[in-house]
Amino acid sequence: MNYSDYTIYIPLDPQYYGSICTPVEAENIARALASLVADRYPGIYTVLTPANQPPCSRAVSGPDPETVSEIANWVSDNWWTCLPFANNNN
């Protein structure tokens, strides 16, 4: 399936990822998440939203509510794998 009718908005705001996250870390996390989502949902349009932009009312948009929920739930379950410490064995 091609997900070109769907968009995900990924925040660049460091506070979104935690109180000690730096702007550079936030950008790295957001880009990693965009890549992860694009691999899982080919064709999806990813938008990295600047820190100074108000949050979107919905993180995922598209024509089919069930697919929107599926994508949002998958991201909710998997976004943490993009954190710098997620793959750290310490």
Summary of the structure (lengths in Angstrom):
residues: 90
radius of gyration: 13.2
end to end distance: 38.2
largest distance: 42.6
contacts: 224
relative contact order: 0.24
helix: 44%
strand: 13%
